[in-house]
Amino acid sequence: MKSAIKNFPMEAKDAIKLRVQKYIEQTGDATSVRDFLVKAGLSPSFITGIGRGIGRGAKEKIQKTYPSLNVVWLDTGEGDMM
């Protein structure tokens, strides 16, 4: 009997959270996803509210705080992390 579970694409918020974690592991610029967000001036629950991607204002805050991070990669997974 085949499984009824299908492979659904990962939600944007889950993918972005994983990319934040990868950036943190690579750079050590934050201690956690929460720390990453707070340092950027975003709410600790910011990722939970993401629907289709990161808005322009949030991207600007993240880019200002983490200038080596490619915010396009963070948002879409396209390109290089840094």
N, C-alpha and C positions, 0 to 999 in steps of 0.2 A: 504494500500500500504506500503510495506516494504521500509526502507531507503536504498539508494544505498551506503551510507557511510559505509566503513568497518573499523574494528579496525586494524590499522597498528602498528607494534612495534615502540616504541619511538626511534628516532635516538640517536646514541651514544652521540653526543654533548649535546643534550637536557637532557639525563639521567645524564650525568656527571655534568652539570650545576646544576641540582636539588640536586645532592649529595653534591656538594660544598656548596650550600645554606643550606642544612641540617647541614653540619659540622659547618658552621659559626654560625647558630642558637644555636647549642649545645655548642660551645666553646667560641664564641666571639673573636676568634683569628684574625678576619678580620671584616671590616665594610660592605663589599660587595664582590661580585664575582670578580669584577675588582681589588679591594684592595688585595684579596687573591692571584690573579695571579701576580700582580706587586710585592708583598712581596716575592713571590717565584722566581722572576726574569724572569717571562714569560710576553709575550705581553698581553695587556688588551683584545685583540681580539683572543687570543689563542684558546678558546673553539669553536669559529666559524669555525676554520679550522680543527677541529678534524673529521676524517673520521670514522675509525674503533676503535679508542681507543687512549690512551695516550702513546706516545713514551717513550723509556727508559730514554732519557736525561731529558725530562720534569718530569718524575716520580722521578728521582733523585733530581731534584731541589725542587719539592714539598715535598719529604720526608725529605730533609735537613732543610727546613723551618718549616715544620709541622711534627715533629717526632712522634707525637702520632697518626697521621692519617694513616690508613691502605690504601696504594695506590692501592692495589688490589681491595678493596671495592670501592674506588673512581672510578676506571677504569671500573670495571665489575659489581659492586653491590653485589659481593659474599663476604661472611665473615662478620666480625664486622667492624664498622666504626673505632673504636679505639682498 
